[in-house]
Amino acid sequence: MKAVVMAGGEGTRLRPMTANQPKPLLPVINRPIMEHVLRLLRRHGLTETVVTVQFLAALIRNYFGDGEELGMTLHYATEEMPLGTAGSVRNAADRLRDDRFLVISGDALTDIDLTDMIRFHRENGALVTIGLKRVPNPLEFGIIIVDEQGRVQRFLEKPTWGQVFSDTVNTGIYVMEPEVLDEVATDRPVDWSADVFPRLLARGAPLYGYVADGYWEDVGTHESYLRAQADALSGRVRLEFDAFELSPGVWVAEGASIDPEAILKGPLYVGDYAKVEAGAELREYTVLGSNVVVKGGALVHRAVIHDNVYIGPGATLRGCVIGKNTDVMSSARIEESAVVGDECVVEAEAYVSSGVKIYPFKTIEAGAVVNTSVIWESRGRRNLFGPRGVSGLVNVEITPEHCVRLATAYASMLKKGDTVVTSRDTSRAARALKRAVIGALTAGAINVLDLEAAPLPVTRFHTAAENVAGGVALRTTPGDPQSVDIVFLDGNGADLSRAAQRKLERIFSRQEYRRAFPGEIAELRFPPRAVEKYVDALVRCVDMSGVREAGMKVVVDCAGGTASLVLPALLGRVGVEVLTVNNRLDHTAPTETLAQRRRHLQRLAELVGSSRAAFGVRFDQVGERILLVDEMGQLVSDERALLVVLDLVAAERRGGTVALPVTTTRVAEQVCRFHGVQVRWTSTALDALTSAASADPALIFAGDGRGGFIVPEFAPTVDGFAAFLRLLGLVARTRLSLSQIDARIPEAKLLRRTVPTPWAAKGAVMRSVVEAAEGRTLDTTDGVRVVEEDGSWALVLPDPAEAVTHLWAEADDVDAAQTLLDRWAAVVEQAAGSS
C-alpha cells in the first residue's frame, strides 16, 4: 500500500517564516514537519510514498531526495499550477491505480494510528475513510458528523460560529480506493471536501469517518507552530528525537556545548553543535536549532530558534520565533508572538514588540523600538470584523495608522482605478479618521467620492447608484462615544459578505498591501446634490398613494444625527403635517447613553400623545434604523414593530416572500400564513437579509427585529427613511392605527439568555447540543435550532465576536418557554464547564 504526502502549500499565514521556504520544511524540534510525517508513515509500514509539490518544490526535493536516508522510496508529482487537494492527488494517479492508498498532509503534526485507520477502512468496505479529530476551535476546518457505525452523515467546510454543529473536524488524512481518482476532474482545481466528498455523499457512496485518539495539530498559524513545539517537548505527541536527556525534560543533541553555569529549566531542546554559555538561561518550551550560540546573561523562554542564530549577551527572547542565520545582538528584547525572518540583524538594545513580524534580510537599528512590523502591520485581534463592521476605541484600537492599513487592505482587494464612496457621521473622531481612510485609498490608486457627513442609507444608495466598487462609512458606535465603527460596503451598497471580509482580513493580517506608483495616485471628488438624488429616487420608488388624502400628522425625531440632512428635503415631498425635534447636527453628542435615549423617547411619546399624531418615529444617528411610538404615545418595541410592519405589508400584498432572521418569533409565521405570504429564514450575519433581498425577486419585505427594515422596491439594504415612507403609505391606506394593528397580532412568548462560553469550548458546546437534541427536528440555518413535537423551539447560537453563547426559546406560554430555555442553558453550561 502506498501513501501520498501533500506538500504543495505556501503556508501564507505563517509568513515571514514561509517567505522563502515551503511550510512542510518548517522545523519542529529541529526536523521538518514533513520529516515527522514520513517517519510516521514508515512506522506503519508505508514506505513507498508519492510527494505532491508545487510551491518551492525544488527545496523539498533537494532536502528529501529519493528517501533513502529515511529508509523509504519517494516519488514526486509536481503541479505547474495549484490543483487543489484532490487535483494534486489526481496528478499522481499513474502511481496509485493498483491498490488503495493513504493521503496525508505534509504540514500537520500527528501520531495518529494509521494502521488502525486502514483496518477500519478495510473492515467497513469504505470507498473513502476520513480521519477525524475533535478540536476546541473548529472554524478553520471542515466539520463532519458520523453515525454510530462511523458512516458520514453531513459535513460543512470552514463554517462560521453560527454554522458550527460539532467539534469533530476533518484532519485531511484519508484512506481511499483507487476508483475515487475517477471522480476528480483534470481541467480545473478540485478539492476533496468542497467538491468530491459532497458529490459522493449525495449519491450514497460509502464514506466513513475514523475518529482518532492520537495527537493532531494543523500547523497553520504562529500560535499553533509554537504549540506544536511545546506539545512535542511535553510528550503529547510521539516524535523521534536525535538527542539524549541530560536531565528530566532537557534534551541535548549531538555536539552541543552547555556550560555548567548555564541555567536550564525543561522541557527544552538544544540542537546539535549549539553553544550555551555560562550565565545564559533557557526556560520551558525553548527549542534551539543547530549551531545556535546563546551568550552569557541571555534569557530565552518559550522561544523557537532556527539554525545558525546568534543571541548576544543580555538579550531577552520570550515566546517568539527567530529565523535561521539571524543575529540578535546584546541586550535586544523580542517579545511574545513576534517573528523575525531569516538572515535578519536585530542590533543592540533594539526592542521588538509583541506580535511584530520582521521579514527576511532586514536590519533593526540599535536602540530602535519596533511597535509595528516592517511592512506596517502589527498583530490583529481574533476577528477583525464584529457585528457592526470593524470597531474599537478611538485612538487606542482605531488609530489613523490603523485606518490607513485597513483602507490599504481594502484598496488591495479592488482594481486600480476603481472608485469608492466614503462618508461619516457628525463626530469629530469619524471626520479625522475618514481623512486617513481617504488618503490611503487614493494612495492605493482608488478614486474617492466623498459625501462628507451623510446618513448611512445615502452612502449605500450612492455606492449602488454610481456604479462604483464599494464604500466606507465611519460612525460612532451606538451607545459608546469613545468608540467608532468602520463599515465596509460592496458595490451594491451592502455590508461585505463573510467571504469578502475574510479576504480583507487575510490581506490585512498578511500585510500584503498593494502600492501605487506616483502617476497612479487617484482623485478625490465631492459629488453634488447627493441628498437630492437620494430623495428623488426614494420618492419615485416607494408607494405614497393615499398619504396626502389621509391628512396625517407625524412626529419625527432626528436624534441630532445625519438624518437631519435628509428629512427637510424628504418631508417637503411627502404631504403630511410633521413636527420635528432634534433636527440639527450635534457634533458633541454623536451617540447617546441609555438614560439619554430613554429621556428622548419619553419626550417623543409625550409629543405624539399631545399633538394627536398618527405615530412618531425616531431615527438613529445615521438614519438606518427607526423606533416607533403609536398614536397613544406608547413605545412600540423593536420586536412588536417588526410584526406590525410585517402585518401591514403582508395584508396589502397578499402574496410574495418576506425574509427574517432565525431569531424572530414564530408569531411572524402566523401573520404571514394568515395573509398568504411565505417566510424565508436567514442567518443573523450582517449581509444575510441583503443577500436574500437581492436574490429573491418575489421578496416584499425584510426586517432584522432591531429597528432595521428593508424596502425591496427601493434597495436591498436596511434604510430608515425608506421604512418611514413605506409606513406612512401603509398606515394611510389601511385607515388603522398602529395600536389597532398591534392589538390584532398574538403576543410572542420568546425569551432570550446569554451564557458565558470560553472560545475553546464553543465547538464542544454545539456538539453537545446536537447530541442532546437526538430525535428532534434540527434547523442549522444559523446555530442549532431544536424544534419540539409541540412546535416550541430553542435556538443555540455562538457569538462570533465574544466568548458567549446566545439562547432563544419560544413556546405557547411564558412558563413553558422558560422551562425550555433553562433546559438548553443547562446543556450549554455543562458543556462549557467540562471542556
Long-range contacts (C-beta under 8 A, 24 or more apart in sequence): 1-45, 1-46, 1-99, 1-100, 1-101, 1-102, 1-118, 2-46, 2-48, 2-49, 2-50, 2-95, 2-96, 2-99, 2-101, 2-102, 3-41, 3-46, 3-48, 3-49, 3-50, 3-101, 3-102, 3-103, 3-104, 4-49, 4-50, 4-51, 4-52, 4-89, 4-92, 4-96, 4-101, 4-102, 4-103, 4-104, 5-34, 5-37, 5-38, 5-41, 5-49, 5-50, 5-51, 5-52, 5-104, 5-105, 5-106, 6-52, 6-85, 6-88, 6-89, 6-103, 6-104, 6-105, 6-106, 6-172, 7-34, 7-51, 7-52, 7-53, 7-60, 7-106, 7-107, 8-52, 8-53, 8-54, 8-55, 8-57, 8-79, 8-82, 8-88, 9-54, 9-55, 9-107, 10-55, 11-107, 11-220, 12-506, 12-510, 13-220, 13-221, 13-509, 13-510, 14-219, 14-220, 14-221, 14-222, 14-225, 15-357, 15-359, 15-510, 16-323, 16-339, 16-340, 16-341, 16-342, 16-357, 16-358, 16-359, 16-360, 17-222, 17-225, 17-321, 17-323, 17-339, 17-341, 19-341, 19-342, 19-359, 19-360, 20-56, 20-341, 20-342, 20-360, 21-56, 21-59, 21-342, 22-53, 22-55, 22-56, 22-57, 22-59, 22-60, 23-107, 23-219, 24-60, 24-106, 24-107, 25-59, 25-60, 25-63, 26-107, 26-219, 26-225, 27-289, 27-306, 27-307, 28-109, 28-219, 28-225, 28-228, 28-229, 28-232, 28-239, 29-229, 29-232, 29-233, 29-239, 29-241, 29-269, 29-287, 30-242, 30-253, 30-269, 30-271, 30-272, 30-287, 30-289, 30-290, 30-307, 31-239, 31-242, 32-63, 33-106, 33-107, 33-108, 33-109, 33-219, 34-60, 34-64, 34-106, 34-107, 35-64, 35-70, 36-109, 36-239, 36-240, 37-104, 37-105, 37-106, 37-108, 37-110, 38-64, 38-67, 38-70, 38-72, 38-74, 39-70, 39-239, 39-240, 40-110, 40-111, 40-112, 40-114, 41-72, 41-102, 41-104, 41-114, 42-70, 42-71, 42-72, 44-113, 44-114, 44-115, 44-118, 45-115, 46-102, 46-114, 47-71, 47-72, 47-73, 48-72, 48-73, 48-75, 49-73, 49-74, 49-75, 50-74, 50-75, 50-76, 50-77, 50-92, 50-95, 50-96, 51-75, 51-76, 51-77, 51-106, 52-76, 52-77, 52-78, 52-79, 52-88, 52-89, 52-91, 52-92, 53-77, 53-78, 53-79, 54-78, 54-79, 54-81, 54-82, 54-83, 54-88, 82-189, 83-189, 83-190, 84-189, 84-190, 84-191, 84-195, 85-172, 85-190, 85-191, 85-192, 85-193, 86-183, 86-184, 86-190, 86-191, 86-192, 86-195, 86-196, 87-184, 87-185, 87-186, 87-188, 87-189, 87-190, 87-191, 89-181, 89-184, 90-181, 90-184, 90-186, 90-190, 93-181, 96-178, 96-181, 97-178, 97-181, 98-178, 99-178, 100-175, 100-176, 100-177, 100-178, 101-175, 101-176, 101-178, 102-173, 102-174, 102-175, 102-176, 103-172, 103-173, 103-174, 103-175, 103-176, 104-172, 104-173, 104-174, 105-171, 105-172, 105-173, 105-218, 107-218, 107-219, 107-220, 108-171, 108-172, 108-216, 108-217, 108-218, 108-219, 109-215, 109-216, 109-217, 109-219, 109-228, 109-231, 109-232, 109-237, 110-171, 110-173, 110-214, 110-215, 110-216, 110-217, 110-237, 111-214, 111-215, 111-237, 111-238, 111-239, 112-171, 112-173, 112-212, 112-214, 112-215, 112-216, 113-212, 113-213, 113-214, 114-173, 116-210, 117-173, 117-175, 117-210, 117-212, 118-175, 120-150, 120-208, 120-210, 121-175, 121-208, 121-210, 124-149, 124-150, 124-151, 124-206, 124-208, 125-206, 126-175, 126-177, 126-206, 126-207, 126-208, 127-176, 127-177, 127-179, 127-180, 127-200, 127-205, 127-206, 127-207, 128-174, 128-175, 128-176, 128-177, 128-180, 128-197, 128-200, 128-205, 128-206, 128-207, 128-208, 129-174, 129-175, 129-176, 129-207, 129-208, 129-209, 129-210, 130-170, 130-171, 130-173, 130-174, 130-197, 130-207, 130-208, 130-209, 130-210, 131-170, 131-171, 131-172, 131-173, 131-174, 131-209, 131-210, 131-212, 131-216, 132-168, 132-169, 132-170, 132-171, 132-209, 132-210, 132-211, 132-212, 133-168, 133-169, 133-171, 133-211, 133-212, 133-216, 134-167, 134-168, 134-169, 134-211, 134-763, 134-764, 134-767, 135-167, 135-169, 135-763, 136-167, 136-759, 136-760, 136-761, 136-762, 136-763, 136-764, 136-835, 137-759, 137-760, 137-762, 137-763, 138-164, 138-166, 138-167, 138-168, 138-169, 138-763, 139-164, 140-218, 140-220, 141-169, 141-170, 141-218, 142-169, 142-170, 142-193, 143-167, 143-168, 143-169, 143-170, 144-168, 144-169, 144-170, 144-209, 145-770, 146-208, 146-209, 146-211, 149-208, 150-208, 150-209, 150-210, 150-211, 151-206, 151-207, 151-208, 151-209, 152-197, 152-201, 152-207, 152-208, 152-209, 154-201, 155-193, 155-197, 155-198, 155-201, 157-193, 157-194, 160-498, 160-683, 160-685, 160-800, 161-762, 161-797, 161-798, 161-799, 161-800, 162-683, 162-684, 162-685, 162-782, 162-783, 162-797, 162-798, 162-800, 163-683, 163-780, 163-782, 163-783, 164-762, 164-763, 164-766, 164-783, 164-798, 165-766, 165-767, 165-769, 165-770, 165-778, 165-780, 165-784, 166-763, 166-766, 166-767, 166-770, 167-763, 167-764, 167-766, 167-767, 168-209, 168-211, 168-767, 171-212, 171-216, 171-218, 172-218, 173-212, 175-210, 222-321, 222-337, 222-339, 223-337, 225-304, 225-321, 226-285, 226-302, 226-304, 226-319, 226-321, 229-285, 229-287, 229-304, 230-285, 230-302, 233-266, 233-267, 233-268, 233-269, 233-285, 233-287, 234-267, 241-269, 242-272, 243-269, 243-270, 253-290, 262-294, 271-307, 289-324, 295-330, 303-334, 306-342, 312-348, 320-352, 323-360, 329-366, 332-364, 337-379, 353-378, 354-379, 355-379, 357-511, 372-401, 373-511, 375-511, 375-513, 376-404, 376-405, 376-408, 376-511, 376-513, 377-405, 377-508, 377-509, 377-511, 380-505, 380-508, 380-509, 382-759, 382-801, 383-505, 383-800, 383-801, 384-501, 384-504, 384-505, 384-508, 384-509, 385-496, 385-501, 385-505, 386-800, 386-801, 387-686, 387-800, 387-801, 388-477, 388-478, 388-485, 388-487, 389-485, 389-486, 389-487, 389-488, 389-495, 389-686, 390-485, 390-486, 390-488, 391-477, 391-483, 391-484, 391-485, 391-486, 392-483, 392-484, 393-482, 393-483, 394-429, 394-433, 394-482, 394-483, 394-484, 395-429, 398-433, 398-483, 398-484, 398-486, 400-432, 400-433, 400-435, 400-436, 401-436, 403-433, 403-436, 403-437, 403-440, 403-486, 404-436, 404-437, 404-439, 404-440, 405-440, 405-508, 405-513, 406-437, 406-440, 406-486, 406-504, 406-508, 407-436, 407-437, 407-438, 407-439, 407-440, 407-441, 407-444, 407-472, 408-440, 408-443, 408-444, 408-513, 408-514, 409-504, 409-507, 409-508, 409-513, 410-441, 410-470, 410-472, 410-488, 410-504, 411-440, 411-441, 411-444, 411-445, 411-446, 411-513, 411-514, 412-444, 412-507, 412-512, 412-513, 412-514, 413-500, 413-503, 413-504, 413-507, 414-446, 414-469, 414-470, 415-469, 416-445, 416-446, 416-514, 416-516, 416-520, 417-445, 417-446, 417-447, 417-520, 417-522, 418-446, 418-447, 418-468, 418-469, 418-470, 419-446, 419-447, 419-448, 419-449, 419-466, 419-468, 419-469, 420-446, 420-447, 420-448, 420-449, 420-468, 420-469, 420-470, 420-471, 420-472, 421-448, 421-449, 421-450, 421-451, 421-459, 421-462, 421-463, 421-466, 421-468, 421-470, 421-471, 421-472, 421-489, 422-448, 422-449, 422-450, 422-451, 422-459, 422-471, 422-472, 422-473, 423-450, 423-451, 423-452, 423-453, 423-454, 423-456, 423-458, 423-459, 423-471, 423-472, 423-473, 423-474, 424-452, 424-453, 424-454, 424-473, 424-474, 424-475, 425-453, 425-474, 425-475, 425-476, 425-561, 425-562, 425-590, 425-621, 425-622, 426-453, 426-560, 426-561, 426-562, 426-585, 426-586, 426-587, 426-590, 426-621, 427-475, 427-476, 427-481, 427-484, 427-587, 427-590, 428-587, 429-476, 429-484, 429-590, 430-474, 430-475, 430-476, 430-484, 430-590, 433-474, 433-484, 433-486, 434-472, 434-474, 437-472, 437-474, 437-486, 438-524, 441-472, 441-522, 442-521, 442-522, 442-523, 442-524, 443-515, 443-516, 443-521, 444-513, 444-514, 444-515, 444-516, 444-522, 445-514, 445-516, 445-520, 445-521, 445-522, 446-522, 447-522, 447-523, 447-524, 447-525, 448-522, 448-523, 448-524, 448-525, 449-525, 449-526, 449-527, 450-524, 450-525, 450-526, 451-526, 451-527, 451-530, 452-526, 453-562, 453-565, 453-585, 454-530, 454-531, 454-562, 454-565, 455-561, 455-562, 455-563, 455-565, 455-566, 455-622, 455-623, 455-624, 455-720, 455-721, 456-487, 456-562, 456-622, 456-623, 456-624, 457-534, 457-623, 457-624, 457-715, 457-717, 457-718, 457-719, 457-720, 457-721, 457-722, 458-530, 458-531, 458-534, 458-562, 458-565, 458-566, 458-623, 459-489, 459-493, 460-489, 460-493, 460-494, 460-715, 460-717, 460-719, 461-493, 461-533, 461-534, 461-537, 461-715, 461-719, 462-493, 462-527, 462-530, 462-533, 462-534, 463-489, 463-490, 463-491, 463-492, 463-493, 464-491, 464-492, 464-493, 464-715, 465-533, 465-537, 466-527, 467-491, 473-622, 475-590, 475-621, 475-622, 476-590, 476-591, 476-621, 477-591, 478-591, 478-620, 478-621, 479-591, 479-592, 479-593, 479-594, 479-597, 480-591, 481-589, 481-590, 481-591, 492-690, 492-694, 492-716, 492-717, 493-715, 493-717, 494-687, 494-690, 494-691, 494-694, 494-716, 494-717, 495-686, 495-687, 495-690, 496-686, 496-687, 497-687, 497-691, 498-685, 498-687, 531-565, 531-566, 531-569, 532-569, 534-566, 535-566, 535-569, 535-570, 535-573, 537-714, 538-570, 538-714, 538-721, 538-722, 538-725, 539-570, 539-573, 539-574, 539-725, 541-711, 541-713, 541-714, 541-722, 542-711, 542-713, 542-714, 542-722, 542-725, 542-726, 542-729, 543-713, 543-726, 543-729, 544-574, 544-575, 544-725, 544-728, 544-729, 545-729, 545-733, 546-729, 546-732, 546-733, 547-574, 547-575, 547-576, 547-728, 547-729, 547-732, 548-575, 548-576, 549-732, 550-576, 550-731, 550-732, 550-735, 551-577, 552-576, 552-577, 552-613, 552-614, 552-728, 552-731, 552-732, 553-577, 553-578, 553-579, 553-611, 553-612, 553-613, 553-614, 554-578, 554-579, 554-613, 554-614, 554-615, 554-616, 554-617, 554-728, 555-579, 555-580, 555-581, 555-604, 555-607, 555-608, 555-611, 555-613, 555-615, 555-616, 555-617, 555-629, 556-580, 556-581, 556-583, 556-616, 556-617, 556-618, 556-619, 556-724, 557-581, 557-582, 557-600, 557-604, 557-616, 557-617, 557-618, 557-619, 558-582, 558-583, 558-584, 558-619, 559-592, 559-600, 559-618, 559-619, 559-620, 559-621, 560-584, 560-585, 560-586, 560-589, 560-621, 561-585, 561-586, 561-590, 561-619, 561-620, 561-621, 561-622, 561-623, 562-621, 562-622, 562-623, 563-619, 563-620, 563-621, 563-622, 563-623, 563-720, 563-721, 566-623, 566-721, 567-619, 567-721, 570-721, 570-725, 574-725, 574-728, 576-728, 579-607, 579-611, 579-613, 581-607, 590-621, 591-621, 592-621, 601-627, 601-629, 601-635, 604-629, 605-629, 605-633, 605-634, 605-635, 606-633, 608-633, 609-633, 614-731, 614-737, 614-738, 615-727, 615-731, 615-737, 615-738, 617-724, 617-727, 619-720, 619-721, 619-724, 620-707, 620-720, 623-720, 623-721, 624-708, 624-718, 624-719, 624-720, 625-706, 625-707, 625-708, 625-718, 625-720, 626-707, 626-709, 626-720, 626-723, 626-724, 627-707, 628-727, 628-738, 630-737, 630-738, 630-739, 630-742, 631-737, 631-738, 631-739, 632-739, 634-739, 636-738, 636-742, 638-705, 638-706, 638-707, 639-665, 639-705, 639-748, 639-750, 640-742, 640-745, 641-707, 642-668, 642-703, 642-704, 642-705, 642-709, 643-667, 643-668, 643-671, 643-742, 643-745, 643-748, 644-738, 644-741, 644-742, 644-745, 645-701, 645-703, 645-709, 645-723, 645-726, 645-727, 645-730, 646-671, 646-672, 646-701, 646-703, 647-671, 647-675, 647-741, 647-744, 647-745, 648-727, 648-730, 648-731, 648-734, 648-741, 649-700, 649-701, 649-726, 649-730, 650-674, 650-675, 650-676, 650-677, 650-700, 650-701, 651-675, 651-734, 652-730, 652-733, 652-734, 653-677, 653-700, 655-700, 656-698, 656-699, 656-700, 657-696, 657-698, 657-699, 657-700, 658-699, 658-700, 658-701, 658-702, 658-703, 659-689, 659-692, 659-693, 659-696, 659-699, 659-701, 659-702, 659-710, 660-702, 660-703, 660-705, 661-688, 661-689, 661-704, 661-705, 661-782, 662-779, 662-781, 662-782, 662-783, 662-785, 662-795, 663-705, 663-782, 663-795, 663-797, 663-808, 664-705, 665-748, 665-750, 665-810, 666-791, 666-793, 666-810, 667-745, 667-746, 667-747, 667-748, 670-746, 671-745, 681-779, 681-781, 682-781, 682-782, 683-781, 683-782, 684-782, 684-797, 685-782, 688-782, 689-718, 690-716, 690-717, 690-718, 693-717, 748-810, 749-810, 749-811, 749-812, 749-813, 749-814, 749-816, 749-817, 750-808, 750-809, 750-810, 750-817, 751-808, 751-809, 751-810, 751-814, 751-817, 751-818, 751-821, 752-806, 752-807, 752-808, 752-809, 752-821, 753-806, 753-807, 753-821, 753-825, 754-799, 754-804, 754-805, 754-806, 754-807, 755-804, 755-805, 755-806, 755-807, 755-825, 755-828, 755-829, 755-832, 756-803, 756-804, 756-832, 757-798, 757-803, 757-804, 757-805, 757-828, 757-832, 758-803, 758-832, 758-835, 759-803, 760-835, 761-831, 761-832, 761-835, 762-798, 762-805, 764-831, 764-832, 764-834, 764-835, 765-796, 765-798, 765-805, 765-828, 765-831, 765-832, 765-835, 766-796, 766-798, 767-831, 768-827, 768-828, 768-830, 768-831, 769-796, 769-824, 769-827, 769-828, 769-831, 772-824, 772-827, 786-824, 788-820, 792-816, 792-817, 792-820, 793-820, 794-820, 794-821, 794-823, 794-824, 796-824, 796-827, 796-828, 805-832
